[in-house]
Amino acid sequence: MSQSDPPAVAGELSTDPAALSEAADDFGHVIHRTPRYVLKPASVADISAVVAWAASQGLKVAARGEGHANYGRSMAPDGVVIDMSTLSTIHSVEPERMVVDAGAKWSAVIDAALARGLTPPVLTAYNELSVGGTLSVGGIGGMSHLYGMQTDNVLELDVVVADGRELTCSATRNPDLFDAVRAGLGQVGIITRATLRLMPAPERVRRYQLFYPDQATLTADQRKVLDDGRFQHVQGAFQPNGSGGWRFQLEGGVFYTASEPDDGKVLAGLSDGRASAVIVDLSYADHLNAFAVPEAMLRGNGQWFNPHPWFLTFLPDSAAASLAAEVRDQLTADGLGPFGQVVCYPMTTDALRTPLLRIPEGSVMFPFNLIRLPATNDPAAIEQMIAQNRAFYERVRAIGGVLYPVTAMAMSKDDWQAHFGSSHSLLAGAKATYDPRHIFTPGYEVF
């Protein structure tokens, strides 16, 4: 293949060592792969020109939003990393939709929507992520049992494919591309713009943090509140209690604008340790930004900058309780780190419609995540955690569970084919159509 100079761009196509070093790292701080170039685009035209040129040169390309990918998934060794943060405009906000650049952070989306009394239906626990980043994997939040993933709430996408064209796709326009881009791990193109669904925002949230003596009691109450729909926001976790044991927490949120919730009705029939319950009223904006407090603490004590060998999966209802207990029994406080936790709660799956988002069979599943925040950056300890992730994944897969693909561990092509199952042909077909030279997002190693 003949070599040619890169195209001229209005932005910056950099070989600066500092830019390359930043693009060779991510939030996981485990894998480090250095690109040849970093593009800071001034417009989508820059992305189109560089992608087409990279394809002609056989160079790999990966989009990077806020750098919160894990395990090298947004890296392009000896290729081109596109820094999407330079394209972050909120283009329009209308009563039922808004149009934003893919590099916009969800926090900016929230601010723009709330200024009009609106909100996206589903938001992740951490909103300093880019729109394009979460749409590439799914985007799960505490209201996903009602409204699905963030990928289920996007109406239209603009995508640059490997020949440099920018295509618009939706459920009715280039639907094959639309279905392959949402939760498609960046395999068929670079998302440049998104049209997001909006709905009216509540004004306030009453947050209930309820604590339990054991996993079985927690799970029984989680099922109860899921069945009767008493909370709009539902999550749950196991946390080391500092003395070798665990404390078990249900977190529920009731959204309201006018009349306040009746705590007696909201908590009726639950078996938590009521004396330890924490009940607070928050503005809706403060509820969405709840992670800002622990983030500031983790940044202050340095843990934010340690490796994050996270493990995220979905468990089938039938085996979730036993598998969660099995994994919990093998964990130590050091294996999670101070302030780490095991996220585990049931959610209904009716609202999940994204074709490439893999979920277990059944009407209920359990997100089951090890949010590891180790106090160490010792490579041997981190590698041990990653090896443990792999062992846990084999158990998850054996019971019919599936990966949420931001987990810190290697996945082979065969692993990915098994992961996508019957939907693998959808992704492979779109790959052949829109990225025949396999340049996009090599860090996942899907193809």
C-alpha positions as CSV (number, residue, x, y, z in Angstrom):
1,M,0.0,0.0,0.0
2,S,1.5,3.3,-1.0
3,Q,2.0,5.8,1.7
4,S,0.8,9.4,1.5
5,D,0.9,12.4,3.8
6,P,-2.1,13.1,6.0
7,P,-4.7,15.5,4.8
8,A,-4.7,19.1,5.8
9,V,-7.4,19.8,8.5
10,A,-8.9,22.9,10.1
11,G,-8.3,21.4,13.5
12,E,-5.1,19.7,14.6
13,L,-3.6,16.4,13.6
14,S,-0.9,16.1,16.2
15,T,2.2,14.0,16.9
16,D,3.0,15.9,20.0
17,P,4.4,13.5,22.6
18,A,2.1,14.8,25.4
19,A,-1.0,14.3,23.2
20,L,0.1,10.8,22.2
21,S,0.8,9.9,25.8
22,E,-2.6,11.0,26.9
23,A,-4.3,9.0,24.2
24,A,-2.2,6.0,25.2
25,D,-4.0,5.9,28.6
26,D,-7.6,5.6,29.8
27,F,-9.7,5.5,32.9
28,G,-8.7,1.9,33.5
29,H,-5.0,2.7,33.6
30,V,-4.2,-0.9,32.8
31,I,-3.5,-1.0,29.0
32,H,-1.2,1.6,27.3
33,R,-1.0,1.7,23.5
34,T,0.5,4.8,21.7
35,P,-1.1,6.1,18.5
36,R,0.8,7.7,15.7
37,Y,-1.5,10.7,15.5
38,V,-4.2,12.4,17.7
39,L,-6.8,14.4,15.8
40,K,-8.5,17.3,17.5
41,P,-11.2,18.0,14.9
42,A,-12.6,21.5,14.2
43,S,-15.5,19.9,12.4
44,V,-16.9,16.7,11.1
45,A,-15.1,17.4,7.8
46,D,-11.8,16.9,9.6
47,I,-13.0,13.5,10.9
48,S,-14.2,12.4,7.4
49,A,-10.9,13.4,5.7
50,V,-8.7,11.7,8.3
51,V,-10.8,8.6,8.5
52,A,-10.7,8.2,4.7
53,W,-7.0,8.8,4.6
54,A,-6.3,6.4,7.5
55,A,-8.3,3.7,5.7
56,S,-6.2,4.2,2.6
57,Q,-3.1,3.8,4.7
58,G,-4.2,0.8,6.6
59,L,-4.1,2.7,9.9
60,K,-6.5,1.9,12.7
61,V,-8.8,4.6,14.1
62,A,-10.5,5.0,17.5
63,A,-12.8,7.8,18.9
64,R,-12.0,9.0,22.4
65,G,-14.6,11.0,24.3
66,E,-13.6,11.8,28.0
67,G,-11.1,8.9,28.2
68,H,-13.3,6.8,30.5
69,A,-13.0,3.6,28.4
70,N,-11.5,0.7,30.1
71,Y,-8.8,-1.8,29.1
72,G,-7.5,0.1,26.0
73,R,-10.8,0.0,24.1
74,S,-10.5,3.6,22.8
75,M,-6.9,3.2,21.7
76,A,-5.4,2.8,18.3
77,P,-1.8,1.6,18.4
78,D,0.3,3.2,15.7
79,G,-3.0,4.6,14.3
80,V,-5.2,7.7,14.8
81,V,-7.1,8.6,18.0
82,I,-9.8,11.2,17.4
83,D,-10.4,13.4,20.4
84,M,-14.1,14.0,20.2
85,S,-14.1,16.5,23.1
86,T,-13.5,19.3,20.6
87,L,-16.9,18.6,19.0
88,S,-19.3,19.2,21.9
89,T,-22.0,21.7,20.8
90,I,-25.6,21.4,22.0
91,H,-27.3,22.3,18.7
92,S,-30.9,22.5,19.7
93,V,-33.4,21.7,22.5
94,E,-37.0,21.0,21.6
95,P,-39.9,19.7,23.7
96,E,-39.3,16.1,22.9
97,R,-35.8,16.0,21.5
98,M,-32.4,17.6,21.5
99,V,-29.5,17.5,19.0
100,V,-25.9,17.3,20.3
101,D,-22.4,16.6,19.2
102,A,-21.1,13.2,20.2
103,G,-18.3,14.8,22.1
104,A,-20.7,16.6,24.4
105,K,-20.7,15.4,28.0
106,W,-24.0,14.2,29.5
107,S,-23.6,16.8,32.2
108,A,-23.9,19.5,29.5
109,V,-26.8,17.7,28.0
110,I,-28.5,17.6,31.4
111,D,-27.9,21.3,32.0
112,A,-29.3,22.3,28.6
113,A,-32.4,20.1,29.0
114,L,-33.1,21.1,32.6
115,A,-33.1,24.8,31.5
116,R,-36.2,23.9,29.5
117,G,-37.7,21.7,32.2
118,L,-36.7,18.5,30.3
119,T,-34.5,15.5,30.9
120,P,-33.2,12.5,29.0
121,P,-35.2,9.5,30.2
122,V,-32.0,7.5,31.2
123,L,-28.8,8.8,32.7
124,T,-25.8,6.9,34.1
125,A,-24.6,7.3,37.6
126,Y,-21.6,9.3,36.3
127,N,-22.5,12.1,33.8
128,E,-19.0,13.3,32.9
129,L,-19.0,10.8,30.0
130,S,-19.4,11.6,26.4
131,V,-22.7,11.0,24.5
132,G,-20.9,9.1,21.8
133,G,-19.1,7.0,24.3
134,T,-22.1,5.7,26.2
135,L,-24.1,5.1,23.0
136,S,-21.4,2.9,21.8
137,V,-21.9,0.4,24.7
138,G,-25.5,0.9,25.9
139,G,-25.7,3.4,28.8
140,I,-27.5,1.9,31.8
141,G,-29.0,3.9,34.7
142,G,-31.4,3.7,37.6
143,M,-34.4,4.3,35.4
144,S,-33.5,1.6,32.8
145,H,-36.2,-0.7,34.1
146,L,-38.7,1.9,32.9
147,Y,-37.1,3.4,29.8
148,G,-34.3,1.0,28.6
149,M,-30.8,2.0,27.9
150,Q,-29.6,5.3,26.5
151,T,-29.3,3.5,23.2
152,D,-33.1,2.9,23.4
153,N,-33.6,6.7,23.7
154,V,-31.7,8.0,20.7
155,L,-33.8,8.9,17.7
156,E,-31.1,9.6,15.1
157,L,-27.3,9.5,14.7
158,D,-24.8,11.0,12.3
159,V,-21.9,8.6,11.7
160,V,-18.7,8.8,9.7
161,V,-17.9,5.4,8.1
162,A,-14.6,4.2,6.8
163,D,-14.7,5.7,3.3
164,G,-15.2,9.2,4.9
165,R,-18.9,9.6,4.3
166,E,-21.1,11.0,7.0
167,L,-24.3,9.1,7.0
168,T,-27.5,9.8,9.0
169,C,-29.2,6.8,10.4
170,S,-32.3,6.1,12.4
171,A,-35.0,3.4,12.7
172,T,-36.2,4.3,9.2
173,R,-33.1,5.7,7.5
174,N,-30.1,3.4,7.1
175,P,-31.5,1.2,9.8
176,D,-28.8,-1.4,9.4
177,L,-26.2,1.2,10.4
178,F,-28.4,2.5,13.2
179,D,-28.7,-1.0,14.7
180,A,-25.0,-1.7,14.3
181,V,-23.8,1.6,15.8
182,R,-25.9,1.6,19.0
183,A,-24.0,-0.7,21.5
184,G,-21.8,-1.7,18.6
185,L,-18.5,-1.0,20.4
186,G,-17.5,1.5,17.7
187,Q,-16.9,-1.2,15.2
188,V,-18.6,0.3,12.1
189,G,-18.1,4.1,12.4
190,I,-17.5,7.2,14.4
191,I,-20.7,8.8,15.9
192,T,-20.5,12.5,15.4
193,R,-24.0,13.8,16.3
194,A,-27.0,12.4,18.2
195,T,-30.7,13.3,18.4
196,L,-31.8,12.3,21.9
197,R,-35.3,11.8,23.3
198,L,-36.4,14.1,26.0
199,M,-39.3,14.1,28.5
200,P,-40.5,16.4,31.2
201,A,-38.2,16.5,34.2
202,P,-39.4,16.2,37.8
203,E,-38.5,19.0,40.2
204,R,-37.4,16.9,43.2
205,V,-36.4,13.4,44.2
206,R,-36.9,11.8,47.6
207,R,-34.0,9.3,48.0
208,Y,-34.3,6.3,50.3
209,Q,-31.2,4.4,51.3
210,L,-32.3,1.3,53.1
211,F,-30.0,-1.2,54.8
212,Y,-30.3,-4.9,55.3
213,P,-28.7,-7.6,57.4
214,D,-28.2,-10.1,54.5
215,Q,-28.4,-10.5,50.8
216,A,-31.6,-12.6,50.9
217,T,-33.6,-9.9,52.7
218,L,-32.3,-7.2,50.4
219,T,-33.2,-9.2,47.3
220,A,-36.7,-9.9,48.6
221,D,-37.3,-6.2,49.1
222,Q,-35.7,-5.3,45.8
223,R,-38.2,-7.7,44.0
224,K,-41.1,-6.2,46.0
225,V,-40.4,-2.6,45.0
226,L,-39.7,-3.7,41.4
227,D,-43.0,-5.5,41.2
228,D,-45.1,-2.8,42.6
229,G,-43.3,0.1,40.9
230,R,-43.0,2.3,44.0
231,F,-39.7,3.8,43.0
232,Q,-38.7,5.4,39.7
233,H,-35.0,5.1,40.4
234,V,-33.9,1.7,41.7
235,Q,-30.4,0.3,42.5
236,G,-28.7,-1.8,45.1
237,A,-25.3,-2.7,46.4
238,F,-23.2,-4.8,48.7
239,Q,-20.4,-2.9,50.5
240,P,-17.6,-4.1,52.8
241,N,-18.5,-3.0,56.3
242,G,-14.9,-2.6,57.5
243,S,-14.9,-5.6,59.8
244,G,-14.7,-8.4,57.3
245,G,-18.4,-8.5,56.6
246,W,-20.9,-6.8,54.3
247,R,-23.7,-4.3,54.5
248,F,-26.5,-4.6,52.0
249,Q,-28.2,-1.5,50.6
250,L,-31.3,-0.7,48.5
251,E,-31.4,2.8,47.0
252,G,-34.8,4.0,45.7
253,G,-35.9,7.4,44.4
254,V,-39.4,8.8,44.2
255,F,-39.7,11.7,41.7
256,Y,-42.2,14.4,42.4
257,T,-43.0,18.0,41.5
258,A,-46.0,19.0,43.6
259,S,-47.1,16.8,46.6
260,E,-44.4,15.1,48.6
261,P,-44.2,11.3,48.8
262,D,-45.9,9.6,51.8
263,D,-43.0,7.8,53.5
264,G,-45.4,5.4,55.2
265,K,-46.8,4.2,51.9
266,V,-43.5,4.2,50.2
267,L,-41.8,2.0,52.8
268,A,-44.8,-0.2,53.7
269,G,-44.1,-3.8,54.0
270,L,-40.3,-3.5,53.6
271,S,-37.9,-5.4,55.9
272,D,-35.0,-3.0,56.1
273,G,-33.3,-1.9,59.4
274,R,-35.5,1.2,59.5
275,A,-33.4,2.9,62.3
276,S,-30.4,3.1,59.9
277,A,-32.4,4.3,56.9
278,V,-31.2,7.6,55.2
279,I,-34.0,9.6,53.6
280,V,-33.2,12.9,52.0
281,D,-34.9,15.3,49.6
282,L,-32.9,16.5,46.6
283,S,-33.5,18.6,43.6
284,Y,-33.6,16.5,40.5
285,A,-30.3,18.1,39.3
286,D,-28.6,17.2,42.6
287,H,-29.9,13.7,42.4
288,L,-28.4,13.3,38.9
289,N,-25.1,14.7,40.2
290,A,-24.9,12.6,43.3
291,F,-21.6,11.0,42.2
292,A,-19.8,14.4,42.3
293,V,-19.2,14.0,46.1
294,P,-17.4,10.6,46.0
295,E,-15.6,11.6,42.8
296,A,-14.1,14.7,44.6
297,M,-13.1,12.5,47.5
298,L,-11.5,9.9,45.2
299,R,-9.6,12.6,43.3
300,G,-8.5,14.1,46.6
301,N,-7.1,10.9,48.0
302,G,-5.5,9.8,44.7
303,Q,-7.6,6.7,44.2
304,W,-9.2,8.2,41.1
305,F,-5.9,7.9,39.3
306,N,-5.2,4.2,40.2
307,P,-6.2,1.4,37.9
308,H,-9.9,0.5,37.7
309,P,-10.2,-3.2,36.8
310,W,-14.0,-3.1,36.8
311,F,-16.3,-6.1,36.1
312,L,-19.8,-5.5,34.7
313,T,-22.3,-8.1,33.8
314,F,-26.0,-9.0,33.6
315,L,-27.1,-12.1,35.4
316,P,-30.3,-14.2,34.7
317,D,-32.9,-14.0,37.3
318,S,-32.9,-17.7,38.0
319,A,-29.2,-17.9,39.1
320,A,-28.4,-14.3,40.1
321,A,-28.7,-14.8,43.9
322,S,-26.5,-17.8,44.1
323,L,-23.9,-16.5,41.7
324,A,-23.7,-13.1,43.4
325,A,-23.2,-14.9,46.8
326,E,-20.5,-17.1,45.3
327,V,-18.6,-14.2,43.9
328,R,-19.0,-12.1,47.0
329,D,-17.6,-14.9,49.1
330,Q,-14.4,-14.8,47.0
331,L,-13.9,-11.1,47.3
332,T,-11.9,-9.2,49.8
333,A,-12.0,-5.6,50.9
334,D,-8.6,-5.2,49.1
335,G,-10.0,-6.7,46.0
336,L,-12.6,-3.9,45.8
337,G,-10.6,-1.2,47.5
338,P,-11.8,1.5,49.9
339,F,-15.1,2.8,48.7
340,G,-15.5,0.0,46.2
341,Q,-18.8,-1.9,46.0
342,V,-20.7,-4.8,44.4
343,V,-23.7,-3.4,42.5
344,C,-26.5,-6.0,42.4
345,Y,-30.2,-5.4,41.8
346,P,-33.1,-6.8,39.7
347,M,-34.6,-4.9,36.8
348,T,-37.2,-5.7,34.2
349,T,-36.1,-6.1,30.6
350,D,-39.2,-5.1,28.7
351,A,-37.8,-1.7,27.8
352,L,-34.5,-3.0,26.4
353,R,-34.7,-3.0,22.6
354,T,-31.2,-2.3,21.3
355,P,-30.3,-5.2,19.1
356,L,-26.6,-5.5,20.0
357,L,-27.1,-5.0,23.7
358,R,-26.8,-8.5,25.0
359,I,-29.0,-9.5,28.0
360,P,-29.9,-12.8,29.6
361,E,-33.2,-14.6,28.7
362,G,-36.2,-13.8,30.9
363,S,-38.3,-10.8,31.9
364,V,-36.0,-9.9,34.8
365,M,-32.2,-9.6,35.0
366,F,-29.7,-8.5,37.6
367,P,-26.9,-6.0,36.7
368,F,-24.0,-7.4,38.7
369,N,-20.9,-5.2,38.8
370,L,-17.7,-5.1,40.8
371,I,-16.8,-1.4,41.1
372,R,-13.2,-1.9,42.1
373,L,-11.4,1.2,43.4
374,P,-8.1,-0.3,44.6
375,A,-5.9,1.7,46.9
376,T,-2.9,0.2,45.1
377,N,-1.4,0.7,41.6
378,D,0.8,-2.4,42.1
379,P,0.8,-4.2,38.7
380,A,0.8,-7.7,40.2
381,A,-2.2,-6.9,42.3
382,I,-4.1,-5.4,39.4
383,E,-3.3,-8.3,37.1
384,Q,-4.6,-10.7,39.8
385,M,-7.9,-8.7,39.9
386,I,-8.1,-8.9,36.1
387,A,-7.5,-12.7,36.2
388,Q,-10.2,-13.0,38.8
389,N,-12.5,-11.0,36.5
390,R,-11.9,-13.6,33.8
391,A,-12.7,-16.5,36.2
392,F,-15.9,-14.8,37.3
393,Y,-16.9,-14.2,33.7
394,E,-16.6,-17.9,32.9
395,R,-19.0,-18.6,35.8
396,V,-21.3,-15.8,34.6
397,R,-21.3,-17.2,31.1
398,A,-21.9,-20.7,32.3
399,I,-25.2,-19.7,34.0
400,G,-26.5,-17.8,31.0
401,G,-25.2,-14.3,32.1
402,V,-23.6,-11.9,29.7
403,L,-21.0,-9.2,29.7
404,Y,-21.6,-5.5,29.8
405,P,-18.6,-4.6,27.6
406,V,-16.7,-2.1,29.7
407,T,-15.1,-4.9,31.8
408,A,-11.4,-4.9,32.3
409,M,-10.2,-8.2,30.8
410,A,-9.2,-9.5,27.4
411,M,-11.8,-10.9,25.0
412,S,-10.9,-13.0,22.0
413,K,-12.8,-13.0,18.7
414,D,-14.4,-16.3,19.7
415,D,-15.5,-14.7,23.0
416,W,-17.1,-11.8,21.2
417,Q,-18.8,-14.1,18.7
418,A,-20.3,-16.1,21.6
419,H,-21.2,-12.9,23.4
420,F,-23.2,-11.5,20.5
421,G,-24.7,-14.8,19.6
422,S,-27.4,-14.6,16.9
423,S,-26.8,-10.8,16.6
424,H,-23.1,-11.3,15.6
425,S,-24.2,-11.6,11.9
426,L,-25.9,-8.1,12.2
427,L,-22.6,-6.6,13.4
428,A,-20.5,-8.6,10.9
429,G,-22.7,-7.6,8.0
430,A,-22.5,-3.9,8.9
431,K,-18.7,-4.2,9.4
432,A,-18.3,-5.6,5.9
433,T,-20.5,-2.8,4.5
434,Y,-19.2,0.2,6.4
435,D,-15.7,-0.8,7.5
436,P,-14.4,-3.5,5.1
437,R,-10.8,-2.8,6.0
438,H,-11.4,-3.2,9.7
439,I,-10.0,0.1,10.8
440,F,-12.4,1.1,13.6
441,T,-11.9,0.7,17.3
442,P,-9.3,-2.1,17.4
443,G,-9.1,-2.2,21.2
444,Y,-12.1,-4.5,21.5
445,E,-10.6,-7.1,19.2
446,V,-14.0,-8.1,17.9
447,F,-12.9,-8.7,14.3
